[in-house]
Amino acid sequence: MRRREFITLLSGAAAEWPLGASAQQPAMPVIGFLSSGSRELDGSRLTAFHQGLNEAGYVEGRNVTVEVSWAENHTDRLPALAADLVRRPVTVIAAAGINAALAAKMATTTIPIVFVTGVDPVATGLVASLSRPGGNLTGVTDLAAELGQKHLELLHEAVATARIVALLVNPANPNAEILPRELKAAGHKLAVVLQVLHASNERDFAAAFAALSKLRAGALVIGTDAFFNRQSEQLGALTVQHAVPAIHALRPFVVAGGLMSYGGSLAESYRLAGLYTGKVLNGAKSADLPVQQSTKVELIINMKTARLLGLTIPPTLLARADEVIE
């Protein structure tokens, strides 16, 4: 090769290198969305999460990738799913619910985790404190466990004649021991005896509801739990079938025939989690982001169910309702 031809070839190649380098775009950040539920039942939460992400400036496919891992209602799959997200690896993990958050925490101490939970994240060991979480976790809580006493009070107000009230809890929930203890103390003040029932899967529902008549329970409080939330419509139908006045945290329970619901908006909690995830992607450290508390709470009453049960809902209680289903 002649010297002039070599220089020309070298110059041409050198001219192409900057173009090739500039054409390479930085890899998009990847969010691993970890949930114990399924897309069919919990897709609305993912939609709300995307809404928050969008508000933070992130749109899936444009400047962020979201990889979703559903446990399909099998919480025992969560540790393996969390470990898989860490191996990929993802930029941040969004954990939907207490069990997903605990699995993510066990899987990594370095990848930021943004959780959504109705359980007190301090009492369950997720974070050191709400104001200064520390470690690699932060997130959103509506502290739904704190609503347990309010659930009992509202139900007692609606069914004042009930002297025995049942509480349905999921023994697999880290909050399973805390809630009964708190509600028994609250029940003592109301002159109400609390009886605890357990259900950790759909097969347990039949036995739990059959026990209501044996216990002579006049009302039922359904504890806050991710599994119960996903089964809210089925639980609402069961309370109609067994003619028991009951209260749950979510509106779908009341739409399905349950008497009352009182709780936070899941859509708002997941939207806030999306916003927080956006902040982490923008460089914020999860340890420095205080755990947010969703304060949007709604009381919903099904008057059709009240009439079927022969209940007269006090006007003062109806006046406080955010929605009355006729």
ZAMARGU-4260 file (C-alpha; in steps of 0.2 Angstrom, whole numbers, plus 5000, padded with zeros to 4 digits):
<rodrens>
0) 5000/5000/5000 | 5007/5017/4995 | 5010/5030/5009 | 4997/5042/5002 | 4983/5028/5001
5) 4987/5023/5019 | 4986/5040/5026 | 4969/5043/5017 | 4962/5026/5024 | 4968/5030/5041
10) 4960/5048/5040 | 4944/5041/5034 | 4943/5028/5048 | 4947/5041/5061 | 4933/5052/5055
15) 4921/5038/5057 | 4926/5034/5075 | 4918/5050/5083 | 4902/5047/5073 | 4901/5029/5080
20) 4904/5034/5098 | 4891/5048/5097 | 4878/5036/5090 | 4879/5025/5105 | 4866/5031/5118
25) 4868/5027/5136 | 4858/5012/5142 | 4841/5016/5149 | 4839/5013/5168 | 4829/4997/5172
30) 4816/4996/5186 | 4812/4979/5193 | 4794/4980/5199 | 4791/4965/5211 | 4774/4960/5217
35) 4766/4945/5226 | 4751/4948/5215 | 4746/4945/5197 | 4744/4957/5182 | 4726/4952/5181
40) 4722/4957/5199 | 4735/4971/5202 | 4737/4979/5185 | 4729/4995/5191 | 4743/4997/5204
45) 4756/4996/5190 | 4746/5008/5180 | 4746/5021/5195 | 4765/5017/5197 | 4768/5022/5179
50) 4758/5038/5182 | 4770/5043/5195 | 4785/5039/5184 | 4778/5049/5170 | 4775/5064/5182
55) 4794/5062/5187 | 4798/5063/5168 | 4801/5044/5165 | 4791/5035/5151 | 4793/5017/5148
60) 4801/5013/5132 | 4807/5031/5130 | 4819/5034/5144 | 4816/5019/5156 | 4813/5000/5155
65) 4801/4992/5168 | 4803/4973/5171 | 4788/4966/5181 | 4790/4950/5191 | 4773/4943/5197
70) 4773/4930/5211 | 4755/4925/5205 | 4749/4925/5223 | 4763/4913/5229 | 4773/4923/5241
75) 4786/4909/5243 | 4792/4914/5225 | 4797/4931/5230 | 4814/4928/5236 | 4819/4919/5220
80) 4811/4933/5210 | 4820/4946/5220 | 4837/4937/5217 | 4834/4937/5199 | 4831/4955/5198
85) 4847/4958/5207 | 4857/4947/5195 | 4851/4955/5179 | 4854/4968/5187 | 4841/4982/5188
90) 4844/5000/5193 | 4830/5001/5206 | 4818/4989/5213 | 4800/4994/5216 | 4792/4982/5229
95) 4773/4981/5230 | 4768/4975/5247 | 4777/4970/5263 | 4782/4953/5258 | 4790/4959/5242
100) 4799/4973/5251 | 4806/4960/5264 | 4811/4949/5249 | 4820/4963/5240 | 4829/4969/5256
105) 4836/4951/5259 | 4842/4951/5241 | 4852/4967/5240 | 4860/4980/5251 | 4866/4991/5237
110) 4852/4992/5224 | 4839/5006/5229 | 4822/4999/5234 | 4806/5009/5234 | 4792/5000/5243
115) 4773/5002/5245 | 4766/4994/5261 | 4751/4996/5273 | 4762/4989/5287 | 4772/5000/5298
120) 4789/4999/5290 | 4799/5003/5306 | 4790/4989/5316 | 4793/4976/5303 | 4812/4981/5301
125) 4811/4988/5283 | 4818/5005/5289 | 4826/5013/5304 | 4814/5027/5305 | 4801/5036/5294
130) 4811/5052/5293 | 4828/5044/5290 | 4826/5027/5283 | 4844/5023/5281 | 4851/5008/5271
135) 4844/5006/5253 | 4826/5007/5256 | 4812/5020/5256 | 4794/5021/5250 | 4776/5024/5254
140) 4765/5018/5268 | 4747/5022/5272 | 4750/5014/5288 | 4734/5004/5286 | 4738/4994/5301
145) 4734/5009/5311 | 4717/5009/5304 | 4712/4993/5312 | 4706/5002/5328 | 4696/5014/5317
150) 4688/4999/5308 | 4682/4992/5324 | 4675/5009/5330 | 4666/5012/5314 | 4659/4994/5313
155) 4654/4996/5331 | 4645/5012/5327 | 4635/5004/5313 | 4631/4988/5323 | 4630/4993/5341
160) 4622/4978/5346 | 4636/4966/5342 | 4645/4961/5357 | 4657/4948/5349 | 4667/4954/5334
165) 4678/4943/5323 | 4694/4948/5316 | 4701/4939/5300 | 4720/4940/5299 | 4732/4931/5288
170) 4745/4922/5299 | 4758/4924/5285 | 4758/4943/5287 | 4771/4951/5298 | 4757/4961/5306
175) 4747/4946/5311 | 4751/4947/5329 | 4751/4966/5331 | 4734/4969/5324 | 4724/4957/5336
180) 4733/4963/5351 | 4729/4981/5347 | 4711/4977/5343 | 4708/4967/5358 | 4713/4982/5368
185) 4702/4993/5358 | 4687/4981/5360 | 4689/4981/5379 | 4685/5000/5379 | 4670/4997/5368
190) 4664/4982/5378 | 4667/4971/5363 | 4675/4953/5364 | 4686/4950/5349 | 4688/4933/5341
195) 4703/4930/5329 | 4700/4920/5313 | 4714/4915/5301 | 4715/4913/5282 | 4731/4913/5272
200) 4723/4906/5255 | 4706/4905/5247 | 4703/4887/5254 | 4703/4894/5272 | 4689/4906/5269
205) 4675/4893/5270 | 4681/4887/5287 | 4683/4905/5293 | 4666/4911/5288 | 4658/4895/5295
210) 4666/4898/5312 | 4657/4915/5313 | 4640/4907/5318 | 4649/4895/5331 | 4657/4911/5339
215) 4641/4920/5338 | 4650/4935/5330 | 4639/4949/5326 | 4651/4958/5315 | 4668/4955/5306
220) 4683/4966/5304 | 4694/4960/5289 | 4712/4964/5293 | 4723/4974/5281 | 4733/4962/5271
225) 4739/4961/5253 | 4731/4944/5250 | 4714/4950/5257 | 4715/4966/5246 | 4717/4955/5231
230) 4702/4945/5236 | 4691/4960/5242 | 4677/4956/5229 | 4676/4938/5234 | 4676/4943/5253
235) 4662/4955/5250 | 4652/4942/5241 | 4655/4930/5256 | 4649/4942/5269 | 4633/4944/5259
240) 4631/4925/5258 | 4634/4923/5277 | 4624/4939/5281 | 4637/4946/5292 | 4641/4965/5293
245) 4659/4968/5289 | 4672/4981/5286 | 4687/4980/5274 | 4700/4993/5268 | 4695/4994/5250
250) 4681/5000/5240 | 4679/4984/5229 | 4674/4975/5244 | 4659/4987/5246 | 4654/4986/5228
255) 4654/4967/5229 | 4641/4968/5244 | 4652/4971/5259 | 4644/4983/5272 | 4658/4996/5274
260) 4676/5000/5269 | 4688/5013/5276 | 4706/5015/5270 | 4718/5023/5259 | 4719/5025/5241
265) 4730/5012/5233 | 4731/5021/5217 | 4738/5036/5226 | 4751/5026/5236 | 4757/5018/5220
270) 4758/5035/5211 | 4768/5042/5225 | 4780/5027/5224 | 4782/5030/5205 | 4787/5048/5209
275) 4799/5042/5222 | 4807/5030/5210 | 4809/5044/5198 | 4818/5054/5211 | 4830/5039/5214
280) 4833/5038/5195 | 4838/5056/5195 | 4851/5053/5208 | 4843/5054/5225 | 4848/5042/5238
285) 4835/5031/5246 | 4842/5033/5263 | 4839/5052/5262 | 4821/5051/5256 | 4809/5050/5271
290) 4796/5037/5270 | 4780/5046/5263 | 4763/5043/5271 | 4748/5043/5260 | 4734/5052/5269
295) 4720/5050/5257 | 4707/5040/5267 | 4689/5036/5261 | 4674/5029/5270 | 4661/5020/5259
300) 4645/5012/5265 | 4633/5000/5255 | 4616/5005/5260 | 4608/4991/5250 | 4618/4978/5261
305) 4613/4988/5277 | 4594/4986/5272 | 4597/4967/5268 | 4605/4965/5286 | 4591/4975/5294
310) 4603/4988/5300 | 4599/5006/5303 | 4615/5016/5299 | 4616/5031/5311 | 4614/5048/5301
315) 4630/5054/5309 | 4640/5040/5301 | 4631/5042/5284 | 4636/5061/5285 | 4654/5056/5287
320) 4654/5044/5272 | 4664/5049/5256 | 4652/5038/5246 | 4635/5029/5249 | 4631/5015/5238
325) 4612/5013/5236
</rodrens>
